């Protein structure tokens, strides 16, 4: 995923609510959209360098920029919760995901049951529903999700179990938008219900995968797979 046009570097000022904040760009304070409902308290600190995507001309938005990256301890971290699916599908289309080599085609935003899943893969291996999740929090080398309660995430996991029981492949892919994680685990401290649902899904046959990302101001790309520790 190449950032086009190039990101604008600014300085984070404050968060106003879940989806709105303020940043400094060229010495001027501007409104920004925060495309992530997670808490991200360790990332969204005053004075942190940020990478911002300029809103298209004529978009009539209330905010001038989208928050895409935050610098944390000397590395860029992606915070855009819309990014995981494009990152996953980009790597899938390039044939870089060994776990999904039995599939050759994909469709985005597929409805099944009462949920809309991020992707449906198809090919010689059959059909597989995939839900991607954006991960930003890493503690002591362990990537953690979620960092706030997610009823939607729990519902997706439970419906993937139903899909699997009806003969479909089913997978949850955790896209860690940073490079410093050595493993992934559900964050029971933030949402124990999601953790229970994820463990039950794994036991039922739903596949779980986690990938780190290589992140720069110019691009972000799915990188290495790390183990999922339940």
C-alpha positions as CSV (number, residue, x, y, z in Angstrom):
1,X,0.0,0.0,0.0
2,X,1.7,3.1,-1.2
3,X,0.5,6.4,0.3
4,X,-0.7,8.5,-2.7
5,X,-0.5,11.4,-2.5
6,X,2.3,11.4,0.0
7,X,1.4,11.8,3.7
8,X,1.8,15.2,5.3
9,X,3.9,15.2,8.5
10,X,2.4,17.0,11.5
11,X,2.2,16.9,15.3
12,X,-0.6,15.5,17.3
13,X,-2.4,18.0,19.6
14,X,-5.4,16.2,21.2
15,X,-8.3,13.9,20.6
16,X,-11.7,15.5,20.8
17,X,-13.8,12.3,20.6
18,X,-13.6,8.8,19.1
19,X,-13.2,10.0,15.5
20,X,-12.0,13.6,15.7
21,X,-8.9,15.4,16.8
22,X,-6.5,18.3,16.3
23,X,-3.0,18.4,14.9
24,X,-0.4,21.0,13.9
25,X,0.6,21.2,10.3
26,X,3.1,23.9,9.2
27,X,2.5,25.6,12.6
28,X,-1.3,25.8,12.1
29,X,-3.7,23.8,14.2
30,X,-6.1,21.8,11.9
31,X,-9.0,19.4,12.5
32,X,-8.3,15.7,11.7
33,X,-10.4,12.6,11.3
34,X,-9.3,9.6,13.4
35,X,-10.4,6.5,11.5
36,X,-10.2,4.2,14.5
37,X,-12.5,3.9,17.5
38,X,-9.9,2.2,19.7
39,X,-8.5,4.0,22.7
40,X,-4.9,4.1,21.5
41,X,-3.9,6.1,24.6
42,X,-0.2,5.1,24.3
43,X,-0.1,6.4,20.8
44,X,-2.3,9.5,20.8
45,X,-0.2,11.7,23.0
46,X,0.4,15.4,22.6
47,X,3.5,16.2,20.6
48,X,3.7,12.9,18.8
49,X,4.7,13.1,15.1
50,X,1.9,12.0,12.8
51,X,1.4,11.1,9.2
52,X,-1.7,12.6,7.7
53,X,-3.6,12.1,4.5
54,X,-4.9,15.3,2.9
55,X,-8.6,15.2,2.2
56,X,-9.4,15.4,-1.5
57,X,-10.2,18.8,-2.9
58,X,-13.9,19.5,-3.0
59,X,-14.8,16.7,-0.6
60,X,-16.8,19.2,1.6
61,X,-15.5,17.4,4.8
62,X,-15.4,19.0,8.2
63,X,-11.8,17.7,8.7
64,X,-8.8,18.6,6.5
65,X,-6.8,15.4,7.1
66,X,-7.1,11.7,8.0
67,X,-4.8,10.4,10.7
68,X,-2.9,7.4,9.2
69,X,0.4,7.0,11.1
70,X,1.7,7.9,14.6
71,X,5.4,7.8,15.5
72,X,5.9,5.8,18.7
73,X,9.3,5.1,20.3
74,X,11.0,5.8,17.0
75,X,8.8,3.7,14.7
76,X,5.8,4.5,12.6
77,X,2.6,2.8,13.7
78,X,-0.5,2.6,11.4
79,X,-3.8,3.6,13.1
80,X,-6.2,3.5,10.2
81,X,-8.7,0.8,10.9
82,X,-9.7,0.7,7.2
83,X,-6.2,-0.4,6.2
84,X,-6.1,-4.1,7.2
85,X,-8.4,-5.5,4.4
86,X,-6.5,-3.7,1.6
87,X,-3.2,-4.8,3.1
88,X,-4.4,-8.4,3.4
89,X,-5.8,-8.5,-0.1
90,X,-2.7,-6.9,-1.6
91,X,-0.5,-9.6,-0.1
92,X,-3.0,-12.3,-1.1
93,X,-3.2,-11.1,-4.7
94,X,0.6,-11.1,-4.8
95,X,0.8,-14.7,-3.6
96,X,2.7,-13.9,-0.5
97,X,0.4,-15.6,2.0
98,X,1.2,-19.3,2.3
99,X,-1.8,-20.0,4.5
100,X,-4.1,-19.0,1.7
101,X,-2.5,-20.6,-1.4
102,X,-5.5,-22.8,-2.0
103,X,-7.5,-19.8,-3.1
104,X,-7.1,-17.8,-6.2
105,X,-10.0,-15.2,-6.3
106,X,-11.5,-12.8,-3.8
107,X,-14.5,-10.6,-3.3
108,X,-14.7,-7.7,-0.9
109,X,-17.4,-6.8,1.6
110,X,-19.4,-10.0,1.5
111,X,-22.6,-10.5,3.4
112,X,-23.2,-13.8,5.2
113,X,-25.8,-14.4,7.9
114,X,-26.3,-11.1,9.7
115,X,-22.8,-9.8,9.2
116,X,-20.7,-8.3,6.5
117,X,-17.3,-9.9,6.3
118,X,-14.2,-8.2,4.8
119,X,-13.5,-10.8,2.1
120,X,-14.5,-14.1,0.6
121,X,-11.8,-16.2,-1.0
122,X,-12.4,-18.9,-3.5
123,X,-10.4,-21.4,-5.5
124,X,-9.4,-25.1,-5.5
125,X,-9.5,-25.1,-1.7
126,X,-13.2,-24.1,-1.7
127,X,-14.6,-20.9,-0.2
128,X,-13.3,-19.0,2.8
129,X,-14.8,-16.1,4.7
130,X,-12.1,-13.7,6.1
131,X,-12.5,-11.0,8.7
132,X,-9.5,-8.7,9.2
133,X,-8.8,-6.8,12.4
134,X,-6.6,-3.8,13.0
135,X,-4.1,-4.1,15.8
136,X,-2.0,-1.2,17.1
137,X,-1.2,-2.1,20.6
138,X,2.0,-4.0,21.5
139,X,3.2,-4.7,25.0
140,X,6.4,-6.5,25.7
141,X,6.5,-7.9,22.2
142,X,2.9,-9.2,22.2
143,X,0.3,-7.6,19.9
144,X,-3.1,-7.2,21.6
145,X,-6.6,-6.9,20.3
146,X,-8.9,-5.2,21.1
147,X,-7.9,-2.3,23.2
148,X,-11.6,-1.5,23.9
149,X,-14.7,-3.7,24.1
150,X,-15.9,-4.8,20.6
151,X,-19.4,-6.3,20.4
152,X,-19.1,-6.2,16.6
153,X,-15.8,-8.2,16.7
154,X,-17.3,-10.8,18.9
155,X,-20.4,-11.2,16.7
156,X,-18.1,-11.6,13.6
157,X,-16.1,-14.4,15.3
158,X,-19.3,-16.2,16.4
159,X,-20.8,-16.0,12.9
160,X,-17.5,-17.4,11.4
161,X,-18.1,-20.4,13.6
162,X,-21.5,-20.9,12.1
163,X,-20.1,-20.5,8.6
164,X,-17.4,-23.1,9.3
165,X,-20.0,-25.5,10.7
166,X,-22.0,-25.1,7.4
167,X,-19.0,-26.2,5.4
168,X,-17.2,-22.9,4.5
169,X,-13.6,-22.0,5.4
170,X,-13.4,-19.3,8.0
171,X,-10.4,-17.2,9.2
172,X,-9.7,-14.1,11.3
173,X,-6.6,-12.2,10.2
174,X,-5.1,-9.8,12.7
175,X,-3.1,-7.1,10.9
176,X,-0.6,-5.6,13.3
177,X,0.2,-2.2,11.8
178,X,3.7,-2.1,13.2
179,X,6.9,-4.2,13.0
180,X,7.8,-4.9,16.6
181,X,5.4,-7.7,17.6
182,X,6.7,-11.2,18.1
183,X,3.3,-12.8,18.8
184,X,-0.4,-12.0,19.1
185,X,-2.9,-12.6,21.8
186,X,-6.4,-11.5,22.5
187,X,-6.5,-8.7,25.1
188,X,-8.6,-10.2,27.9
189,X,-7.9,-7.1,30.0
190,X,-9.9,-4.9,27.6
191,X,-12.6,-7.4,26.4
192,X,-12.6,-10.9,28.0
193,X,-15.8,-11.8,26.1
194,X,-14.0,-11.3,22.8
195,X,-11.1,-13.5,24.0
196,X,-13.5,-16.2,25.0
197,X,-15.2,-16.1,21.7
198,X,-11.9,-16.2,19.8
199,X,-10.7,-19.3,21.8
200,X,-14.0,-21.0,21.2
201,X,-13.8,-20.2,17.4
202,X,-10.3,-21.6,17.2
203,X,-11.4,-24.8,19.0
204,X,-14.3,-25.1,16.6
205,X,-12.1,-24.9,13.5
206,X,-11.8,-21.2,12.6
207,X,-8.3,-20.4,11.5
208,X,-6.4,-17.5,13.2
209,X,-3.5,-15.7,11.7
210,X,-1.5,-12.6,12.6
211,X,0.9,-10.6,10.5
212,X,3.1,-7.6,11.3
213,X,3.6,-4.7,8.8
214,X,6.5,-2.8,7.5
215,X,5.6,0.8,7.9
216,X,7.2,3.9,6.5
217,X,6.0,7.4,5.6
218,X,5.9,6.2,2.0
219,X,4.1,2.9,2.2
220,X,2.8,0.1,4.5
221,X,3.0,-3.6,3.5
222,X,2.0,-6.9,5.2
223,X,5.3,-8.4,6.4
224,X,6.0,-11.5,8.5
225,X,3.5,-13.9,10.2
226,X,3.7,-14.2,14.0
227,X,2.2,-16.9,16.2
228,X,-1.2,-16.5,17.7
229,X,-1.0,-17.4,21.4
230,X,-4.4,-18.1,23.1
